[in-house]
C-alpha cells in the first residue's frame, strides 16, 4: 500500500474491457495510486508524458493493440514502466512482450494482491533504473569537469608507470617545456630532468615506490625545455603513489604535479637582494653590514687580529638635493659609491646606511696609520670634481673611525663609536677624519644642544609646517598635500627634519612632536576647507616610535575631533619599518583608525623590509612609491621595472599608488601610462608654507601646466 514516502505513482490503465478497466482503476486508487484509465492503444500513447510512471497494458485492443503500443514506446526510447495484463496464456506472447520492453507480464484473471505486487515491483525497478541513469550521467559530467580542470591547470600534471615512464601529461607540457604530449608518452621522466638533478629525482621516485610514511612527497627539480636545453627552470614537484587500473595502464605508478617556480625564485632573489642592499647604490645596507662585521669580529678574535670601522658622512649633501633636485643628488650618490668602492679591497665592506651616510668595514687593519691611509684616499677621491650633465660638483666628507679591540669588541659598539667620532669631526668643522676616544662617549655637544633647544622649540612655536602638493595628473588638480615639519631655529635658521627628527626620538620628544604636527596640519586643513579650497587628502608621517605609543590611536582620534576635520580627510603615512616592528599591535591600531574612516599609506614603499605578507593583514589604502625608484625613470628606454611592479601590485590589491620625487615630464608620462595618476615632487612644487598652499588650492596652477605639457 502507498506509504506517503514519495509522491503517489501515476498509473495509466489501458484496457478495452470497460468492466475490467473500472475495477482495476478502483483497486489501484484504493491502494493510493493516481490512475488514468484509457480504452485503446492510440489513446494510451496520447496520454503518455513525464507524469506517467507505469502503464498497465492489455494486448488485444482496437485501433492499436498492445504489441504496437510497445513498439511505439520502444521507438520513442521511453523509460515508462509497462506491465502487460492479458488473458493470453501462450508463452510466446509473454516472451514477445518482455523483448519489446515490458517489465512484467500478468495473466488475467489475477488476484488483487498479485496485481499490487507486480505494480510495486515494476515501479521500484523503474526508480532504480532512473537513479542508475542519473548516476551514470553525473559520473560522465564529473569526469568531463575533472578533465577540463586537469587540462586547463597552469601546472604540469602527469602520470608515470612503475618504471618511471610517462603514461599521461596534460596539454600544459607544450607551453612550459615545448613537448607535444604524444612525444613524451613512453619516455622516461629523466628526459625532462637536468642531468645534475638525476640522482635527486631517482631518490624521490624510489621513496614513492618503496612507500613513504608521508601520503605526498615533494621536491624541487630543474626541468629542461625541448628546444632550449640551457633553459633549465626550477619546478616544485608534488607526487603520490597510485594504483592504476585502466584499459592501458595497470599496477603501481605515480601521479604528480610540477609547478614552474622560476618567477618565484627570481622574485625571491630580488627580495633577498632588497632586504640586504641599498637599491640606489646597490651597496650592502645596515643589516648586511652588521652581519659582515659580526663575522669579521669572530675571525679577528680567533686570529688575534684587529679591524676598523669607519662612519662616512658627506658634508652638506643636502644642498645638492635642495638646489639641484633629488635626481641629481641620487646620481651623485651612485657615483660616490662607485668611486669609494674602487679604492677598497675585496675583503672590505662598504654599506650605505642613510641618505648620505656610509659605513666601511676594514678587516686586518693592524695600526692607526693603515686606517688613516684609507681615510685619506677616500677623502682625496671625493674631493675630485664630479661631472653630472652640466653640473660640476665638489664634495667633502667627515669620517669617524673606531678600532677593534681598543674602541669596542661588539658590532653595535664599534658602529656607535664610529658614528660618535664622525660627529666629533663635523663639530670641528667637517672635511676630515678622526678616531674615537673615550671622552666622546656622551652625545656630541651640538647634538646635545639641539636636543635641549628642541624641548623649547615645541613650546615656543619655533616649528613650522610646509606642505608638498600631490597632483592627480588626469585633472591637473591637487588631490592631497603631505605635511612636512621644519624647525625655525633662532641661531641655525630653518632646519629640515633630517637635522632633528632622530634627536627627537633619542630625546623622547617624538610623541610630542608628532602630536603637534598632526594638530597643526588638521587645523590648517580645516581652515582651507572653510575658505572653500575643496575636498583634498591630508597626509601626515608617523615614525615607528610614534606608532608604538600606547595612546597613538586615541591621540589621532582626539586631534581629529578637536579640529573638526573629517576622518576621511586624513591619511597617515607609515614606513615599512614601523609596520613590521610589532605586526600584531600595528594591525590592531590601524584597524581601529581605518574603521573610523582614516586612510593608511605605506611611505617609501619597497626600500624597507621586503616581506609583503603584511599587505594582506593591514587596512592599507595607498602605496607611496619611493623617489629612489622613480629616479630610475630617466628615458623611454630606461623605464624603471620596480615602479612598474609596484603600480601593478597596487592595482591588483585595489590600492591607490602615489609616486614621490617626480621631477621630469618623462617620469610623468611613464607613470601615467602605468596607471599611476597621483604624483608629488619638484616637477610640480617644493614644499611650501600654509599660506602658499592655500593659494595653490584656490588657483590650481597645475591644471594649465599639465595641459601645456601635454
Secondary structure as a PSIPRED ss2 file (coil, helix, strand):
# PSIPRED VFORMAT (PSIPRED V4.0)

   1 X C   1.000  0.000  0.000
   2 X C   1.000  0.000  0.000
   3 X C   1.000  0.000  0.000
   4 X C   1.000  0.000  0.000
   5 X C   1.000  0.000  0.000
   6 X C   1.000  0.000  0.000
   7 X C   1.000  0.000  0.000
   8 X C   1.000  0.000  0.000
   9 X C   1.000  0.000  0.000
  10 X E   0.000  0.000  1.000
  11 X E   0.000  0.000  1.000
  12 X E   0.000  0.000  1.000
  13 X E   0.000  0.000  1.000
  14 X E   0.000  0.000  1.000
  15 X C   1.000  0.000  0.000
  16 X C   1.000  0.000  0.000
  17 X C   1.000  0.000  0.000
  18 X H   0.000  1.000  0.000
  19 X H   0.000  1.000  0.000
  20 X H   0.000  1.000  0.000
  21 X H   0.000  1.000  0.000
  22 X H   0.000  1.000  0.000
  23 X H   0.000  1.000  0.000
  24 X H   0.000  1.000  0.000
  25 X H   0.000  1.000  0.000
  26 X H   0.000  1.000  0.000
  27 X H   0.000  1.000  0.000
  28 X H   0.000  1.000  0.000
  29 X H   0.000  1.000  0.000
  30 X H   0.000  1.000  0.000
  31 X C   1.000  0.000  0.000
  32 X C   1.000  0.000  0.000
  33 X C   1.000  0.000  0.000
  34 X E   0.000  0.000  1.000
  35 X E   0.000  0.000  1.000
  36 X E   0.000  0.000  1.000
  37 X E   0.000  0.000  1.000
  38 X E   0.000  0.000  1.000
  39 X C   1.000  0.000  0.000
  40 X C   1.000  0.000  0.000
  41 X H   0.000  1.000  0.000
  42 X H   0.000  1.000  0.000
  43 X H   0.000  1.000  0.000
  44 X H   0.000  1.000  0.000
  45 X H   0.000  1.000  0.000
  46 X H   0.000  1.000  0.000
  47 X H   0.000  1.000  0.000
  48 X C   1.000  0.000  0.000
  49 X C   1.000  0.000  0.000
  50 X C   1.000  0.000  0.000
  51 X C   1.000  0.000  0.000
  52 X C   1.000  0.000  0.000
  53 X C   1.000  0.000  0.000
  54 X E   0.000  0.000  1.000
  55 X E   0.000  0.000  1.000
  56 X E   0.000  0.000  1.000
  57 X E   0.000  0.000  1.000
  58 X C   1.000  0.000  0.000
  59 X C   1.000  0.000  0.000
  60 X C   1.000  0.000  0.000
  61 X C   1.000  0.000  0.000
  62 X C   1.000  0.000  0.000
  63 X C   1.000  0.000  0.000
  64 X C   1.000  0.000  0.000
  65 X C   1.000  0.000  0.000
  66 X H   0.000  1.000  0.000
  67 X H   0.000  1.000  0.000
  68 X H   0.000  1.000  0.000
  69 X H   0.000  1.000  0.000
  70 X H   0.000  1.000  0.000
  71 X H   0.000  1.000  0.000
  72 X H   0.000  1.000  0.000
  73 X H   0.000  1.000  0.000
  74 X H   0.000  1.000  0.000
  75 X H   0.000  1.000  0.000
  76 X C   1.000  0.000  0.000
  77 X C   1.000  0.000  0.000
  78 X C   1.000  0.000  0.000
  79 X C   1.000  0.000  0.000
  80 X C   1.000  0.000  0.000
  81 X E   0.000  0.000  1.000
  82 X E   0.000  0.000  1.000
  83 X E   0.000  0.000  1.000
  84 X E   0.000  0.000  1.000
  85 X E   0.000  0.000  1.000
  86 X E   0.000  0.000  1.000
  87 X C   1.000  0.000  0.000
  88 X C   1.000  0.000  0.000
  89 X C   1.000  0.000  0.000
  90 X C   1.000  0.000  0.000
  91 X H   0.000  1.000  0.000
  92 X H   0.000  1.000  0.000
  93 X H   0.000  1.000  0.000
  94 X H   0.000  1.000  0.000
  95 X H   0.000  1.000  0.000
  96 X H   0.000  1.000  0.000
  97 X H   0.000  1.000  0.000
  98 X H   0.000  1.000  0.000
  99 X H   0.000  1.000  0.000
 100 X C   1.000  0.000  0.000
 101 X C   1.000  0.000  0.000
 102 X C   1.000  0.000  0.000
 103 X C   1.000  0.000  0.000
 104 X E   0.000  0.000  1.000
 105 X E   0.000  0.000  1.000
 106 X E   0.000  0.000  1.000
 107 X E   0.000  0.000  1.000
 108 X C   1.000  0.000  0.000
 109 X C   1.000  0.000  0.000
 110 X C   1.000  0.000  0.000
 111 X C   1.000  0.000  0.000
 112 X H   0.000  1.000  0.000
 113 X H   0.000  1.000  0.000
 114 X H   0.000  1.000  0.000
 115 X H   0.000  1.000  0.000
 116 X H   0.000  1.000  0.000
 117 X H   0.000  1.000  0.000
 118 X H   0.000  1.000  0.000
 119 X H   0.000  1.000  0.000
 120 X H   0.000  1.000  0.000
 121 X H   0.000  1.000  0.000
 122 X H   0.000  1.000  0.000
 123 X H   0.000  1.000  0.000
 124 X H   0.000  1.000  0.000
 125 X H   0.000  1.000  0.000
 126 X H   0.000  1.000  0.000
 127 X H   0.000  1.000  0.000
 128 X H   0.000  1.000  0.000
 129 X H   0.000  1.000  0.000
 130 X H   0.000  1.000  0.000
 131 X H   0.000  1.000  0.000
 132 X H   0.000  1.000  0.000
 133 X H   0.000  1.000  0.000
 134 X H   0.000  1.000  0.000
 135 X H   0.000  1.000  0.000
 136 X H   0.000  1.000  0.000
 137 X H   0.000  1.000  0.000
 138 X H   0.000  1.000  0.000
 139 X H   0.000  1.000  0.000
 140 X H   0.000  1.000  0.000
 141 X H   0.000  1.000  0.000
 142 X H   0.000  1.000  0.000
 143 X H   0.000  1.000  0.000
 144 X H   0.000  1.000  0.000
 145 X H   0.000  1.000  0.000
 146 X H   0.000  1.000  0.000
 147 X H   0.000  1.000  0.000
 148 X H   0.000  1.000  0.000
 149 X H   0.000  1.000  0.000
 150 X H   0.000  1.000  0.000
 151 X H   0.000  1.000  0.000
 152 X H   0.000  1.000  0.000
 153 X C   1.000  0.000  0.000
 154 X C   1.000  0.000  0.000
 155 X C   1.000  0.000  0.000
 156 X E   0.000  0.000  1.000
 157 X E   0.000  0.000  1.000
 158 X E   0.000  0.000  1.000
 159 X E   0.000  0.000  1.000
 160 X E   0.000  0.000  1.000
 161 X E   0.000  0.000  1.000
 162 X C   1.000  0.000  0.000
 163 X C   1.000  0.000  0.000
 164 X C   1.000  0.000  0.000
 165 X E   0.000  0.000  1.000
 166 X E   0.000  0.000  1.000
 167 X E   0.000  0.000  1.000
 168 X E   0.000  0.000  1.000
 169 X E   0.000  0.000  1.000
 170 X C   1.000  0.000  0.000
 171 X C   1.000  0.000  0.000
 172 X H   0.000  1.000  0.000
 173 X H   0.000  1.000  0.000
 174 X H   0.000  1.000  0.000
 175 X H   0.000  1.000  0.000
 176 X H   0.000  1.000  0.000
 177 X H   0.000  1.000  0.000
 178 X C   1.000  0.000  0.000
 179 X C   1.000  0.000  0.000
 180 X C   1.000  0.000  0.000
 181 X H   0.000  1.000  0.000
 182 X H   0.000  1.000  0.000
 183 X H   0.000  1.000  0.000
 184 X H   0.000  1.000  0.000
 185 X C   1.000  0.000  0.000
 186 X C   1.000  0.000  0.000
 187 X C   1.000  0.000  0.000
 188 X E   0.000  0.000  1.000
 189 X H   0.000  1.000  0.000
 190 X H   0.000  1.000  0.000
 191 X H   0.000  1.000  0.000
 192 X C   1.000  0.000  0.000
 193 X E   0.000  0.000  1.000
 194 X C   1.000  0.000  0.000
 195 X H   0.000  1.000  0.000
 196 X H   0.000  1.000  0.000
 197 X H   0.000  1.000  0.000
 198 X H   0.000  1.000  0.000
 199 X H   0.000  1.000  0.000
 200 X H   0.000  1.000  0.000
 201 X H   0.000  1.000  0.000
 202 X H   0.000  1.000  0.000
 203 X H   0.000  1.000  0.000
 204 X H   0.000  1.000  0.000
 205 X H   0.000  1.000  0.000
 206 X H   0.000  1.000  0.000
 207 X H   0.000  1.000  0.000
 208 X H   0.000  1.000  0.000
 209 X H   0.000  1.000  0.000
 210 X H   0.000  1.000  0.000
 211 X C   1.000  0.000  0.000
 212 X C   1.000  0.000  0.000
 213 X C   1.000  0.000  0.000
 214 X C   1.000  0.000  0.000
 215 X C   1.000  0.000  0.000
 216 X C   1.000  0.000  0.000
 217 X E   0.000  0.000  1.000
 218 X E   0.000  0.000  1.000
 219 X E   0.000  0.000  1.000
 220 X E   0.000  0.000  1.000
 221 X E   0.000  0.000  1.000
 222 X E   0.000  0.000  1.000
 223 X E   0.000  0.000  1.000
 224 X E   0.000  0.000  1.000
 225 X C   1.000  0.000  0.000
 226 X C   1.000  0.000  0.000
 227 X C   1.000  0.000  0.000
 228 X C   1.000  0.000  0.000
 229 X C   1.000  0.000  0.000
 230 X C   1.000  0.000  0.000
 231 X C   1.000  0.000  0.000
 232 X E   0.000  0.000  1.000
 233 X E   0.000  0.000  1.000
 234 X E   0.000  0.000  1.000
 235 X E   0.000  0.000  1.000
 236 X E   0.000  0.000  1.000
 237 X E   0.000  0.000  1.000
 238 X E   0.000  0.000  1.000
 239 X E   0.000  0.000  1.000
 240 X E   0.000  0.000  1.000
 241 X E   0.000  0.000  1.000
 242 X E   0.000  0.000  1.000
 243 X E   0.000  0.000  1.000
 244 X E   0.000  0.000  1.000
 245 X E   0.000  0.000  1.000
 246 X C   1.000  0.000  0.000
 247 X C   1.000  0.000  0.000
 248 X C   1.000  0.000  0.000
 249 X C   1.000  0.000  0.000
 250 X E   0.000  0.000  1.000
 251 X E   0.000  0.000  1.000
 252 X E   0.000  0.000  1.000
 253 X E   0.000  0.000  1.000
 254 X E   0.000  0.000  1.000
 255 X E   0.000  0.000  1.000
 256 X E   0.000  0.000  1.000
 257 X E   0.000  0.000  1.000
 258 X E   0.000  0.000  1.000
 259 X E   0.000  0.000  1.000
 260 X E   0.000  0.000  1.000
 261 X C   1.000  0.000  0.000
 262 X H   0.000  1.000  0.000
 263 X H   0.000  1.000  0.000
 264 X H   0.000  1.000  0.000
 265 X H   0.000  1.000  0.000
 266 X H   0.000  1.000  0.000
 267 X H   0.000  1.000  0.000
 268 X H   0.000  1.000  0.000
 269 X H   0.000  1.000  0.000
 270 X H   0.000  1.000  0.000
 271 X H   0.000  1.000  0.000
 272 X H   0.000  1.000  0.000
 273 X H   0.000  1.000  0.000
 274 X H   0.000  1.000  0.000
 275 X H   0.000  1.000  0.000
 276 X H   0.000  1.000  0.000
 277 X E   0.000  0.000  1.000
 278 X C   1.000  0.000  0.000
 279 X C   1.000  0.000  0.000
 280 X C   1.000  0.000  0.000
 281 X C   1.000  0.000  0.000
 282 X C   1.000  0.000  0.000
 283 X C   1.000  0.000  0.000
 284 X E   0.000  0.000  1.000
 285 X C   1.000  0.000  0.000
 286 X H   0.000  1.000  0.000
 287 X H   0.000  1.000  0.000
 288 X H   0.000  1.000  0.000
 289 X H   0.000  1.000  0.000
 290 X H   0.000  1.000  0.000
 291 X H   0.000  1.000  0.000
 292 X H   0.000  1.000  0.000
 293 X H   0.000  1.000  0.000
 294 X H   0.000  1.000  0.000
 295 X H   0.000  1.000  0.000
 296 X H   0.000  1.000  0.000
 297 X H   0.000  1.000  0.000
 298 X H   0.000  1.000  0.000
 299 X H   0.000  1.000  0.000
 300 X H   0.000  1.000  0.000
 301 X H   0.000  1.000  0.000
 302 X H   0.000  1.000  0.000
 303 X H   0.000  1.000  0.000
 304 X C   1.000  0.000  0.000
 305 X C   1.000  0.000  0.000
 306 X C   1.000  0.000  0.000
 307 X E   0.000  0.000  1.000
 308 X E   0.000  0.000  1.000
 309 X E   0.000  0.000  1.000
 310 X E   0.000  0.000  1.000
 311 X E   0.000  0.000  1.000
 312 X E   0.000  0.000  1.000
 313 X E   0.000  0.000  1.000
 314 X E   0.000  0.000  1.000
 315 X C   1.000  0.000  0.000
 316 X C   1.000  0.000  0.000
 317 X H   0.000  1.000  0.000
 318 X H   0.000  1.000  0.000
 319 X H   0.000  1.000  0.000
 320 X H   0.000  1.000  0.000
 321 X H   0.000  1.000  0.000
 322 X H   0.000  1.000  0.000
 323 X H   0.000  1.000  0.000
 324 X H   0.000  1.000  0.000
 325 X C   1.000  0.000  0.000
 326 X H   0.000  1.000  0.000
 327 X H   0.000  1.000  0.000
 328 X H   0.000  1.000  0.000
 329 X H   0.000  1.000  0.000
 330 X H   0.000  1.000  0.000
 331 X H   0.000  1.000  0.000
 332 X H   0.000  1.000  0.000
 333 X H   0.000  1.000  0.000
 334 X H   0.000  1.000  0.000
 335 X H   0.000  1.000  0.000
 336 X H   0.000  1.000  0.000
 337 X H   0.000  1.000  0.000
 338 X H   0.000  1.000  0.000
 339 X H   0.000  1.000  0.000
 340 X H   0.000  1.000  0.000
 341 X H   0.000  1.000  0.000
 342 X H   0.000  1.000  0.000
 343 X C   1.000  0.000  0.000
 344 X C   1.000  0.000  0.000
 345 X C   1.000  0.000  0.000
 346 X C   1.000  0.000  0.000
 347 X C   1.000  0.000  0.000
 348 X C   1.000  0.000  0.000
 349 X E   0.000  0.000  1.000
 350 X E   0.000  0.000  1.000
 351 X E   0.000  0.000  1.000
 352 X E   0.000  0.000  1.000
 353 X C   1.000  0.000  0.000
 354 X C   1.000  0.000  0.000
 355 X C   1.000  0.000  0.000
 356 X C   1.000  0.000  0.000
 357 X E   0.000  0.000  1.000
 358 X E   0.000  0.000  1.000
 359 X E   0.000  0.000  1.000
 360 X E   0.000  0.000  1.000
 361 X E   0.000  0.000  1.000
 362 X E   0.000  0.000  1.000
 363 X E   0.000  0.000  1.000
 364 X C   1.000  0.000  0.000
 365 X C   1.000  0.000  0.000
 366 X C   1.000  0.000  0.000
 367 X C   1.000  0.000  0.000
 368 X H   0.000  1.000  0.000
 369 X H   0.000  1.000  0.000
 370 X H   0.000  1.000  0.000
 371 X H   0.000  1.000  0.000
 372 X H   0.000  1.000  0.000
 373 X H   0.000  1.000  0.000
 374 X H   0.000  1.000  0.000
 375 X H   0.000  1.000  0.000
 376 X H   0.000  1.000  0.000
 377 X H   0.000  1.000  0.000
 378 X H   0.000  1.000  0.000
 379 X H   0.000  1.000  0.000
 380 X H   0.000  1.000  0.000
 381 X H   0.000  1.000  0.000
 382 X H   0.000  1.000  0.000
 383 X H   0.000  1.000  0.000
 384 X C   1.000  0.000  0.000
 385 X C   1.000  0.000  0.000
 386 X E   0.000  0.000  1.000
 387 X E   0.000  0.000  1.000
 388 X E   0.000  0.000  1.000
 389 X C   1.000  0.000  0.000
 390 X C   1.000  0.000  0.000
 391 X E   0.000  0.000  1.000
 392 X E   0.000  0.000  1.000
 393 X E   0.000  0.000  1.000
 394 X C   1.000  0.000  0.000
 395 X C   1.000  0.000  0.000
 396 X C   1.000  0.000  0.000
 397 X E   0.000  0.000  1.000
 398 X E   0.000  0.000  1.000
 399 X E   0.000  0.000  1.000
 400 X E   0.000  0.000  1.000
 401 X E   0.000  0.000  1.000
 402 X E   0.000  0.000  1.000
 403 X E   0.000  0.000  1.000
 404 X E   0.000  0.000  1.000
 405 X C   1.000  0.000  0.000
 406 X C   1.000  0.000  0.000
 407 X C   1.000  0.000  0.000
 408 X C   1.000  0.000  0.000
 409 X C   1.000  0.000  0.000
 410 X C   1.000  0.000  0.000
 411 X H   0.000  1.000  0.000
 412 X H   0.000  1.000  0.000
 413 X H   0.000  1.000  0.000
 414 X H   0.000  1.000  0.000
 415 X H   0.000  1.000  0.000
 416 X H   0.000  1.000  0.000
 417 X H   0.000  1.000  0.000
 418 X H   0.000  1.000  0.000
 419 X H   0.000  1.000  0.000
 420 X H   0.000  1.000  0.000
 421 X H   0.000  1.000  0.000
 422 X H   0.000  1.000  0.000
 423 X H   0.000  1.000  0.000
 424 X H   0.000  1.000  0.000
 425 X H   0.000  1.000  0.000
 426 X H   0.000  1.000  0.000
 427 X H   0.000  1.000  0.000
 428 X C   1.000  0.000  0.000
 429 X C   1.000  0.000  0.000
 430 X C   1.000  0.000  0.000
 431 X C   1.000  0.000  0.000
 432 X E   0.000  0.000  1.000
 433 X E   0.000  0.000  1.000
 434 X E   0.000  0.000  1.000
 435 X E   0.000  0.000  1.000
 436 X C   1.000  0.000  0.000
 437 X C   1.000  0.000  0.000
 438 X H   0.000  1.000  0.000
 439 X H   0.000  1.000  0.000
 440 X H   0.000  1.000  0.000
 441 X C   1.000  0.000  0.000
 442 X C   1.000  0.000  0.000
 443 X C   1.000  0.000  0.000
 444 X C   1.000  0.000  0.000
 445 X H   0.000  1.000  0.000
 446 X H   0.000  1.000  0.000
 447 X H   0.000  1.000  0.000
 448 X H   0.000  1.000  0.000
 449 X H   0.000  1.000  0.000
 450 X H   0.000  1.000  0.000
 451 X H   0.000  1.000  0.000
 452 X H   0.000  1.000  0.000
 453 X H   0.000  1.000  0.000
 454 X H   0.000  1.000  0.000
 455 X H   0.000  1.000  0.000
 456 X H   0.000  1.000  0.000
 457 X H   0.000  1.000  0.000
 458 X H   0.000  1.000  0.000
 459 X H   0.000  1.000  0.000
 460 X H   0.000  1.000  0.000
 461 X C   1.000  0.000  0.000
 462 X C   1.000  0.000  0.000
 463 X E   0.000  0.000  1.000
 464 X E   0.000  0.000  1.000
 465 X E   0.000  0.000  1.000
 466 X E   0.000  0.000  1.000
 467 X E   0.000  0.000  1.000
 468 X E   0.000  0.000  1.000
 469 X E   0.000  0.000  1.000
 470 X E   0.000  0.000  1.000
 471 X E   0.000  0.000  1.000
 472 X E   0.000  0.000  1.000
 473 X C   1.000  0.000  0.000
 474 X C   1.000  0.000  0.000
 475 X C   1.000  0.000  0.000
 476 X C   1.000  0.000  0.000
 477 X E   0.000  0.000  1.000
 478 X E   0.000  0.000  1.000
 479 X E   0.000  0.000  1.000
 480 X E   0.000  0.000  1.000
 481 X E   0.000  0.000  1.000
 482 X E   0.000  0.000  1.000
 483 X E   0.000  0.000  1.000
 484 X E   0.000  0.000  1.000
 485 X E   0.000  0.000  1.000
 486 X E   0.000  0.000  1.000
 487 X E   0.000  0.000  1.000
 488 X E   0.000  0.000  1.000
 489 X E   0.000  0.000  1.000
 490 X C   1.000  0.000  0.000
 491 X C   1.000  0.000  0.000
 492 X C   1.000  0.000  0.000
 493 X E   0.000  0.000  1.000
 494 X E   0.000  0.000  1.000
 495 X E   0.000  0.000  1.000
 496 X C   1.000  0.000  0.000
 497 X H   0.000  1.000  0.000
 498 X H   0.000  1.000  0.000
 499 X H   0.000  1.000  0.000
 500 X C   1.000  0.000  0.000
 501 X H   0.000  1.000  0.000
 502 X H   0.000  1.000  0.000
 503 X H   0.000  1.000  0.000
 504 X H   0.000  1.000  0.000
 505 X H   0.000  1.000  0.000
 506 X H   0.000  1.000  0.000
 507 X C   1.000  0.000  0.000
 508 X C   1.000  0.000  0.000
 509 X C   1.000  0.000  0.000
 510 X H   0.000  1.000  0.000
 511 X H   0.000  1.000  0.000
 512 X H   0.000  1.000  0.000
 513 X H   0.000  1.000  0.000
 514 X H   0.000  1.000  0.000
 515 X H   0.000  1.000  0.000
 516 X H   0.000  1.000  0.000
 517 X H   0.000  1.000  0.000
 518 X H   0.000  1.000  0.000
 519 X H   0.000  1.000  0.000
 520 X H   0.000  1.000  0.000
 521 X H   0.000  1.000  0.000
 522 X H   0.000  1.000  0.000
 523 X H   0.000  1.000  0.000
 524 X H   0.000  1.000  0.000
 525 X H   0.000  1.000  0.000
 526 X H   0.000  1.000  0.000
 527 X H   0.000  1.000  0.000
 528 X H   0.000  1.000  0.000
 529 X H   0.000  1.000  0.000
 530 X H   0.000  1.000  0.000
 531 X C   1.000  0.000  0.000
 532 X C   1.000  0.000  0.000
 533 X C   1.000  0.000  0.000
 534 X C   1.000  0.000  0.000
 535 X C   1.000  0.000  0.000
 536 X C   1.000  0.000  0.000
 537 X E   0.000  0.000  1.000
 538 X E   0.000  0.000  1.000
 539 X E   0.000  0.000  1.000
 540 X E   0.000  0.000  1.000
 541 X E   0.000  0.000  1.000
 542 X E   0.000  0.000  1.000
 543 X C   1.000  0.000  0.000
 544 X H   0.000  1.000  0.000
 545 X H   0.000  1.000  0.000
 546 X H   0.000  1.000  0.000
 547 X H   0.000  1.000  0.000
 548 X C   1.000  0.000  0.000
 549 X C   1.000  0.000  0.000
 550 X C   1.000  0.000  0.000
 551 X C   1.000  0.000  0.000
 552 X H   0.000  1.000  0.000
 553 X H   0.000  1.000  0.000
 554 X H   0.000  1.000  0.000
 555 X H   0.000  1.000  0.000
 556 X H   0.000  1.000  0.000
 557 X H   0.000  1.000  0.000
 558 X H   0.000  1.000  0.000
 559 X H   0.000  1.000  0.000
 560 X H   0.000  1.000  0.000
 561 X H   0.000  1.000  0.000
 562 X H   0.000  1.000  0.000
 563 X H   0.000  1.000  0.000
 564 X C   1.000  0.000  0.000
 565 X C   1.000  0.000  0.000
 566 X C   1.000  0.000  0.000
 567 X H   0.000  1.000  0.000
 568 X H   0.000  1.000  0.000
 569 X H   0.000  1.000  0.000
 570 X E   0.000  0.000  1.000
 571 X E   0.000  0.000  1.000
 572 X E   0.000  0.000  1.000
 573 X E   0.000  0.000  1.000
 574 X E   0.000  0.000  1.000
 575 X E   0.000  0.000  1.000
 576 X H   0.000  1.000  0.000
 577 X H   0.000  1.000  0.000
 578 X H   0.000  1.000  0.000
 579 X H   0.000  1.000  0.000
 580 X H   0.000  1.000  0.000
 581 X C   1.000  0.000  0.000
 582 X C   1.000  0.000  0.000
 583 X H   0.000  1.000  0.000
 584 X H   0.000  1.000  0.000
 585 X H   0.000  1.000  0.000
 586 X H   0.000  1.000  0.000
 587 X H   0.000  1.000  0.000
 588 X H   0.000  1.000  0.000
 589 X H   0.000  1.000  0.000
 590 X H   0.000  1.000  0.000
 591 X H   0.000  1.000  0.000
 592 X H   0.000  1.000  0.000
 593 X H   0.000  1.000  0.000
 594 X H   0.000  1.000  0.000
 595 X H   0.000  1.000  0.000
 596 X C   1.000  0.000  0.000
 597 X C   1.000  0.000  0.000
 598 X C   1.000  0.000  0.000
 599 X E   0.000  0.000  1.000
 600 X E   0.000  0.000  1.000
 601 X E   0.000  0.000  1.000
 602 X E   0.000  0.000  1.000
 603 X E   0.000  0.000  1.000
 604 X E   0.000  0.000  1.000
 605 X E   0.000  0.000  1.000
 606 X C   1.000  0.000  0.000
 607 X C   1.000  0.000  0.000
 608 X C   1.000  0.000  0.000
 609 X C   1.000  0.000  0.000
 610 X C   1.000  0.000  0.000
 611 X C   1.000  0.000  0.000
 612 X C   1.000  0.000  0.000
 613 X C   1.000  0.000  0.000
 614 X H   0.000  1.000  0.000
 615 X H   0.000  1.000  0.000
 616 X H   0.000  1.000  0.000
 617 X H   0.000  1.000  0.000
 618 X C   1.000  0.000  0.000
 619 X C   1.000  0.000  0.000
 620 X C   1.000  0.000  0.000
 621 X C   1.000  0.000  0.000
 622 X E   0.000  0.000  1.000
 623 X E   0.000  0.000  1.000
 624 X E   0.000  0.000  1.000
 625 X E   0.000  0.000  1.000
 626 X C   1.000  0.000  0.000
 627 X H   0.000  1.000  0.000
 628 X H   0.000  1.000  0.000
 629 X H   0.000  1.000  0.000
 630 X H   0.000  1.000  0.000
 631 X C   1.000  0.000  0.000
 632 X C   1.000  0.000  0.000
 633 X C   1.000  0.000  0.000
 634 X C   1.000  0.000  0.000
 635 X C   1.000  0.000  0.000
 636 X C   1.000  0.000  0.000
 637 X C   1.000  0.000  0.000
 638 X C   1.000  0.000  0.000
 639 X C   1.000  0.000  0.000
 640 X C   1.000  0.000  0.000
 641 X H   0.000  1.000  0.000
 642 X H   0.000  1.000  0.000
 643 X H   0.000  1.000  0.000
 644 X H   0.000  1.000  0.000
 645 X H   0.000  1.000  0.000
 646 X H   0.000  1.000  0.000
 647 X H   0.000  1.000  0.000
 648 X H   0.000  1.000  0.000
 649 X H   0.000  1.000  0.000
 650 X H   0.000  1.000  0.000
 651 X H   0.000  1.000  0.000
 652 X H   0.000  1.000  0.000
 653 X C   1.000  0.000  0.000
 654 X C   1.000  0.000  0.000
 655 X C   1.000  0.000  0.000
 656 X E   0.000  0.000  1.000
 657 X E   0.000  0.000  1.000
 658 X E   0.000  0.000  1.000
 659 X E   0.000  0.000  1.000
 660 X C   1.000  0.000  0.000
 661 X C   1.000  0.000  0.000
 662 X C   1.000  0.000  0.000
 663 X C   1.000  0.000  0.000
 664 X C   1.000  0.000  0.000
 665 X H   0.000  1.000  0.000
 666 X H   0.000  1.000  0.000
 667 X H   0.000  1.000  0.000
 668 X H   0.000  1.000  0.000
 669 X H   0.000  1.000  0.000
 670 X H   0.000  1.000  0.000
 671 X H   0.000  1.000  0.000
 672 X H   0.000  1.000  0.000
 673 X H   0.000  1.000  0.000
 674 X H   0.000  1.000  0.000
 675 X C   1.000  0.000  0.000
 676 X C   1.000  0.000  0.000
 677 X C   1.000  0.000  0.000
 678 X E   0.000  0.000  1.000
 679 X E   0.000  0.000  1.000
 680 X C   1.000  0.000  0.000
 681 X C   1.000  0.000  0.000
 682 X C   1.000  0.000  0.000
 683 X C   1.000  0.000  0.000
 684 X C   1.000  0.000  0.000
 685 X C   1.000  0.000  0.000
 686 X C   1.000  0.000  0.000
 687 X C   1.000  0.000  0.000
 688 X E   0.000  0.000  1.000
 689 X E   0.000  0.000  1.000
 690 X H   0.000  1.000  0.000
 691 X H   0.000  1.000  0.000
 692 X H   0.000  1.000  0.000
 693 X H   0.000  1.000  0.000
 694 X H   0.000  1.000  0.000
 695 X H   0.000  1.000  0.000
 696 X H   0.000  1.000  0.000
 697 X H   0.000  1.000  0.000
 698 X H   0.000  1.000  0.000
 699 X H   0.000  1.000  0.000
 700 X C   1.000  0.000  0.000
 701 X C   1.000  0.000  0.000
 702 X H   0.000  1.000  0.000
 703 X H   0.000  1.000  0.000
 704 X H   0.000  1.000  0.000
 705 X H   0.000  1.000  0.000
 706 X H   0.000  1.000  0.000
 707 X H   0.000  1.000  0.000
 708 X H   0.000  1.000  0.000
 709 X H   0.000  1.000  0.000
 710 X C   1.000  0.000  0.000
